[in-house]
């Protein structure tokens, strides 16, 4: 290998960076780095299977999760080039079984599926609420989408990451092309580019040659096998690949393009614009951003027991792919460190991003705010010493400190982006009673919440509820001193734990493998002031209706 001296220096830095992952007792990662389309770093670290003691190698195949999305977008654009579909007409032209939602005023489009602005709810999030990690059968994803009587928001109004849009997109591709979605990808994209070890695999129950086991760490240090809770993953995150195939793909992404017209590629990389004029950093399955002032194109992916980050720096023809099968690392942060190691400090016009420290905002940690106008519930939490944004009781995600404001990009939290106008708090200073939140270009005034005792307000929620959009029923009851929501759905039960945020708002959390995730609910009352229903929210779902019924 005839690397330049700069590449040789970068490779030495990468060896040091990945040294902690050289383990024979834990899952790991595979890493591929290329310059000018020529691979300069190909390594496997850790085990592909703890069960069988098999090591990861550059040839190990792994799931890339949501990094799959732009492949589905390109497949859609290929059919549009042939005049077989239109990205900007209402989706019911291709999926007539989807419900009419007159309250939206307009149908979402295929393009809005691809840039997460459709406003439709996500079948996967609905499934998590209905039955947790129960693995649902084929056909249930479409059934869940057809069942929705309401949407998150009107098309183009906001951005909320939506796997369901890509599931529906896959069905459209299949119907229009007249062959299975997986075969279309194979024949039109993978095979022409020589991506011989890449395929779209619908279920983790399938066994394929050379694919690493997905590992989910347990509190006692052991692992469980990662299984995605669906038998029909498709355009939203089904691709299995290798670092060599993905480096080949990244070189093609930068161009010249053998597959797809230049206009199609321009559309893939064109950021979405919301109805309010806000220009996002998300195209059609790809993120178009800057890292320390340098333009990058990237997309990550998360599966149960693994992660992926694909990134290219077009100006330097630097391509990076990192895929994990359960290593306890952030592949996004590792990819950024690879960029720094390979380009050198002089390449960056901006310093490293400053993350807000919890110590500078101590009074905010654990506080919650809500918008009386929109129902947004926003809070702050500690994320390993960093101040994190909490949206509808999500896990805290570290915010960027800009001195007079705290910010979090869409790529980090999959909604928003968010900006809060506030600087560090002085010692002893209390959290402010109100905050001004910018949510994707839309300002919201937030008021701080004060939680009353659960024993005072919890009894009003007790009883039975219907949840038609989940095809489920629910019961709220006390279990000792805890207030519990028990959901009974067609595929299995779920159990949520409630805690009060105010007289009318509660936070809730899942149990089991999803315990770190949660949401909020808002109480609805009738004219007599009695609880008539609840509106559930999560990071990706808005105003899911639980209708109270007689006991």
N, C-alpha and C positions, 0 to 999 in steps of 0.2 A: 504494500500500500504506500503510495507516494503522497502522504499528507504534507500540506504546507506547514511551516513552523508554527503558525497560529493554530492550525488544527491540532498539531501534536501537543501544544500547550493546553488546548481545550480538552483533549482526550485525557491527559493526565489529571486535569481537574475533575473530569467526569468519573474517572476511576475512584478518586478520593470521595466524591459526592455519594457514589453508590456503594462504597465499601461496607457500610452498616447492614446492607441487604444481602451480603454474602453469607447466607445461613443455610444450614442443612436440617433445621428443625421448624421452619416456618414458611408460609407462602411468600411469594416475592413479586417481581416485575420482569417484563421484557422491555428493552430500550433500543430504539433505532434512531440514528441521527445521520443526516445526509447534507452535503454541501454541493451545490450545482448539480443535484441529481445523483451524486456519487456517494454511496454509503461510506461513512467514516467511523461509525461506532455501532456495533451490533452485539448486544450482550443479553444474557438471561441471568437473573439472580433469584436465589431462594428456590423453593420447591413448586413444581407444577402440581404435585399430589403428595400431601403429607401421608395419606393412607398407603401409597405404594412406594414412597421414597424416591420419586422421580423428579429430577432437577429441571428447572426452566432453562430453555436454550433459545437462541434466536429463531428456531423453527417452531417453537411452541405456539399453538393457536389459542387465542383468547377472545372472549366477548368484548366488543368495543362499546356496547350500550348505546347511548343516545348519539354518539359520534356517527351512528348509522343514518341519522336523519337527513343529512344533505345528499346521501345516495338516493333516498326516496324522492327528494325534491328534484334531483337531476332526472330521475326516471319520469317524473311528471312533465318536466320541461321537454324531454325527448318526444313524448306523445303530443305535446302542444306544438312542437315544430312540425309534426306530421299532420296538424290540423284535426287531430282526433279529440281534443278537449280544449276548453277555454279556462284559464286560471282565474278569470275575473267575473264569472257568472255565478249565480246562486248554486250552492252545492246540491240542492234537491234535484237539479237536472240529472245528476249522476247517482244520487242516493235518495230516491223519492220516498223511501221509508222513514227518513229522518222527520221528526215532528215539525210542523209549522209553528213558529213562535211569533205571533203577530206583534207582541209587545216590543220586539227588537226593532221593528220597522223595516228591516232589510235582512236578507239571508247572508250568512258568511260565505266566503269564496274559498276555493282551493288555495289561493295565494295566502289567505289569512290563516288557513290551517298551517301552512309552512312557516309563517313568521309569528305564530302564537297570538294573533290578534282576533281570532274568530269569535271569542266570547263564549263558545260552547264549553260545557263542563267536560272533565276528563274522566273517562271510564275507569282508569286505574285508581284515581283518587277516590272515586265513588266506591270502588271495590274495597279499598282499604277501610273506609268508614263502615261499610256493610258487614264485612267478614274478615277484616284484618289480613293475615298472610295466607288465608285459605287459597289454594290453587284452583282457579276457576277454569271451566272447560271451554273448548272452542265454541264460538257463537255468542258467548256471554258478553264480550266487549261491545259488539254491535247492539245487542239487546239493551245493554245499559245506556248507550247513547240514544237509542230510539225512545227509551222510557222517560228521558228528561223533559219535564214540563216547563222548566225555566232555564235561563242561561246565567253565566257569571256577569256578563255585561254586553252591551250592544257591540256588534262587530266594529273593530277599529278604535274603540274607545280607550282600551288599555292593552297591556301585554301580560298574560299569565301563561307560563310554560304549560303545554298541553300535549301529553302523549296521545290522548284520544284523537286529536286532529290528524296525527300521522297514522294511527290505526285506520281511520276512515280514508285517508289518502291512499293507503295501500289497497283498500277495496276498490277505489275508483280506478287505480292503475290496472288492477286485475280485470275489472269489467271492461274497460276500454280496450286493453291490449288483447283480451281474449285468451290469456294464459295465466297461470299462477304468478303472483307477485314475485315469489322467490326465483322462479324460472326466468322472469323478465330481467331481474337484476343480473342473473348469471349469464344470460345470452347477450344482453345489450351493454353491460358495463364490465363485469368481472372478467369474462373470457376474452373480450377484445383487448383488454389491457394486460393480459397475462397474470391476473390475480388468481392463480390456480389454487391457493389455499384459503380462499375467501368464499363464504356462503352465508345465506340468511337462514337462521335456524330458529324455528318458532318456539321450541320448548326446551327447558333444561333437563327434561326427562330423556331427550334424544341422546344417543351415544354416537360420537363422531371421532374419527382418527385424530390423535395428537392434540386434543383440546384439554387445556388445563382445568382442573377442578376449581370451583369457586369456594372460598373459605370465609366463613363468618366467625370472627373471634368471640369467645365467651368470657364472662367475668372471671372464671377460674383458670384462664389461660389455654383452655382447649378450643377446638373449632367444631363448627357444624357445617355441613355441606350447604352452599348457597343455592337456593332454588327460587327463580322468579315466579311470583304468584299468578301465572297465566300460562295456558297452553297454546297461545296464539299471538306471541310477540311478533311484530312485523316491522314496518318502516320506522316505528318509534324506537327500536333498539335491538334488532335481532342479529346483527352481523357478527360473525366469528372470523378472525383474520390473524395475520402474522405481521411482524414489524417490516419484513421485506415487502410484502404486498402493500402495506400502508405507506411505506416510503415511495413505492412505485406510484401509488395513487396521489400522494402529495406533490410529486414532481409534475404529474399530469394536471393537478389542480392549478398549479402556477402557470402552466402552459408551456408550449403550444398544446392545444386541445385536440385530441383524436376523436373524442366523443362529445357531442353537444356543440351547438353553434356558439359563436362569440357572444351573441345576444343572450343566449341562455345562461352563459357563465356570468355575464354582467348582471342578470337578474338574481342569480344566486348570491351575489356579493352586494346587492343594493339594499341598504338599511330600510327597514319599515318606517313609515311615517304614520303617526296616530292622527285621529280626527282633530285633535287640538293643535296639530302642527308639529308636535314633538317628534324629533328624528331619533329613532333608536339605534343601537349598535348591532342589531340582529338582522341578518338577511333571510335567506331561505335555507334554514338548517345550518347556518354558519354565523359565527360571531366575528365582527370586523371591529377591532379595537386597537389601542396602542398599549405597549408595555414600555414604560419609562420613556415615552416620546417616540418609540419605534413602532411602525405599523405591523400588526400581526393579524393573521386569520386563524381561528381556532374553533374547536368544539370539544367539550368533554362528554363523558358518558359514565353512568353509574348503574350497576346491576347489583343483585343481592350477592355480595361476596367478591366484588371487584370494581375497578374503576379504570377509566381511560382518559388520556388527554392527547389530542392531535393538534399540532401547531406548526404554522409555517411563517417565516419572516421573508416576505417576497423580495424585498430590496437586497437581501443578502443571500437569497436562494438557500436558506437554512430550513430544513425540514426535520420535525421531531415527532416521534410517536412513543408514548409510554403507556403500557397496559399492565394492570395489576390483577392478580387473582386472590387478593386478600391481605396484601402487605399493609402494615400500619403506617402508611405514609400518605401525603397529599400529592397525587400525580400532577396536579395543576402547579403547585409550588415547585416541584422537581423540574417540570418543563421550563418554568421561568428561570430557574438556576442554570439549566442547560443553555438557554439563550445567552445568559450573562457569561458563562464559561466559554462559549464558542465565539462570541463576538468581541469580548473584552470591554472593559469599562468605558473606553473612549467612544464606543459606538452609541452611547445613550445620552441624549441631551438633557434628560431629567433624572433626578435622584430616585432611589427606591421609594415606593409608596410608604407613607407613614400610617400605621394602623393606630387607632385610638386605644389608649391604655385605660383599663377599668379604673385604675387609681386616680386618673384625672377627672373621672366622671362618677365617682363613687355613689353620689346621691341618686343617680339615675338607675343604677343596677337594681333590678327587681321591680322597677316601677312600670306601670301600664297607663296608656292614654287611649282615648277613643274620640272619634269624630261623631258628634251628634247628627251631622248631616248625611254622612255616608255609611256609618257603621264600622269603619275601619278601626281595628284594635291594634295598637302599636306599642311596643315596649322595649326594654333594654335588659340585657343579661350579660353575665361574664362568660367569656369563651377562652379559658386558659390564660387569664390575665389581660385579655383584650375585650374592649367594649363591643358587644354585639347587638345588632338590631333584631328584634323579635316581632314578627308579623303574624297576627292571629295565633299566638302561642307556638310559633315555630321554634326550633332550636336557635340559640343566638348565633348570628353570623357576623364576624368581625367587620367593623365599619372603618372607612378611610377618614383620617383626621385632616381636614383642610384648614385648621386654625379657627375659622369662624363658622364652620359647618361640619357635620358628619354626613358621609355619603356611602352608598352601597349600590354597586352596578347590577344590572339585570343578570349578568353572567354569574354572579355570586349567589343570588337569592331567587332567581327565576321569576320574579315579578318586579314591578317598579320601572326604572331605578328610583331610589329614594334619596332625598336630601333633607336634613333637619338643620335649621339655622340655630346653632348653639355652639359655644366654645367651652373650653375646660372650666369646671366649676371650682371656685375657691374652697379651701378647707372649711368645713362646717356649713357650706352653702347648701340649701335645700333644692330638690328638684323643682323646676318651675311649674306653676299650676297649668300653664298652657304651652303648647309647642306649635310651630308652623312646619308642616310636612309638605314637601313637594313630591308627588307621586306621579312619575312619568309626565311631568309638565303640568300637572293639575294640583293647585294648592289646596291643602286641607288644614283646618284649625283643629287641633287635638286638645282635649281636656283631660287632666290627670284623674285617674280613678281611685276611689277609696273603697276597700273591700269590707263589707259588713260581715259579721259572724255567719258561718254556714248554717248554724242551727236556727238562725232567725229567718233566713230567706229560702233555704233548701226545701222545706216542706211544701211550699207552693208549687214546686215542680213535680212532685210525686204523682205517678199514674202512668197510663198507657198512651202511646202515640202511634200514628200511622206515618209511614215514610214511603209514599208511592214511587218517588224517583229512585229509591233503592230497592223497591219491591220487598219491603221489610216492615217489621213492627218493632217498637222499642218500649221498654219500661224503665222508669226512673225510680230508684228506691235507695234507702239507706242500708248500708252494710257496715254495721258497727257505727262509727262516727263518719265514715266516708259516704259520699253521695255518688251513686253508680248509675250509668246508662247501660242497660243490657239490650243489645240489638239482636234480633232473630231474622236472618235473611235466608234466601233460597239455598245458599251454598254454605252457610255456617253461621255461628254466633260471633259476637264481638262484645267487648266490655270496655267502657270508657269511664274514667274517674274525673269528677267535676270539682272545681274550686271557685269560689266567688271572686269577681273583680270589682263588681258594683252591684247595686240593687237589681239591675237588668242584664248584666253581662257575667258570663262564667267562662273560665278557661277549662279545657279538658285535655286529657292525655290518653293515648293508647296504652295497652299493656303488652307484655311479651316482647317480640323482636322489634316492634314499632314504638316501644316505650318512650324513646327520645322525641317522637313526633306528637303533635297535638293540634288543637284548634280552639275556637271559641264558639259560644252560642249566645244569641240575643233573645230575650224573652218577649213574646207577643201577648197582649192582653185584650180581652173583649171589653165591651162598654161598661161592664160591671167591675172591671179591674181584675178579673180572674185570668189565670194563664190559659191561653187558647192554643198556643203553639210555640215553637222554638225555631230559630234560624241558625243553622250550623255553618261555620266558616272554617276553612283551612288556608294554608298558603296558596292553594290552587283551586279552591272551591268557594263560592260565595252564595250565601242565603239558601242553603239546602233546607227545605221545609219539613219539620216534624209537626204533624197536626195532632193535637190532643184529642183523645176519644174517651167516651165514658168508661169508667171502670166496671 
